[in-house]
Amino acid sequence: LITSPAYVVIKANDEFKDKTTRPNEMWQTDFTYLKVIGWGWFYLSTILDDFSRYIIAWKLCTSMKVDDVTATLDLVLAASGCDKVKVEHRPRLLSDNGPCYVASDLGEWLERFNIHQVHGAPGHPQTQGKIERWHQTLKNRILLENYFFKEDLEAQIAAFVEHYNHRRYHESLDNLTP
C-alpha cells in the first residue's frame, strides 16, 4: 500500500502579485478569430481595462498585423482620453507574444506614446486571463448565429460590447458593471 500520493497539488495564488488598483493602469489586448460564411476568417482585436474589465476599444480586422494593433490602440487612446490630456502614469499594455505584439514597429509606436508593454509568459494564457475570458464570453453569445456579412458580425459585436460594459453584472466586480 502506497501512503503518499505520486504527485503534489500546488495551490494557486488567490491574487496576482501586482494587482491593478485603478482604471487605465493596465490594458490587456489580444486577437480572436471569428468566421463570416463565404468570406473567411476575421480577427477581432480587443483592448480591455484590467481593473474594471471595461472594453475600451475593439476592431474587426482582416489580418493580425502591427497596423491592426496600432489602429485599435488609436481607438483606445481616443476613447480613454489619454491622447488629449497629460497623464503622469500611462497605462501599461499586457499582451501575449504573438508576432504583431513583439514586432519592433509596435515597440516604436508604444514608445512614442510613452506606453510600457508587458508580455505574458510564453505558453501561459492565464496571464492574460481577463481578455481571454472576454473573448470566450463574446463567442459563447455571438457564435449562436451564422454571419454572412462582416457588417452583421460587427453589429453583433457592438451590441454585445454595449451589453457587457453597461448591463452585464460581473461577479469579480461585486456584481457591478464595468
GIRANOR-V729289 format. One record per run of one state. SS is the DSSP state (h for helix, s for strand, l for the rest). FROM is the first residue (numbers start at 1). LEN is the number of residues. Records with the same first field share a line. If there is no record, write none. Layout:
SS->FROM-LEN + FROM-LEN
This chain:
l->1-25 + 37-3 + 50-5 + 62-4 + 81-11 + 96-3 + 103-1 + 113-4 + 120-5 + 143-7 + 167-3 + 174-2 + 177-2
s->26-11 + 40-10 + 55-7 + 92-4 + 117-3 + 170-1 + 176-1
h->66-15 + 99-4 + 104-9 + 125-18 + 150-17 + 171-3
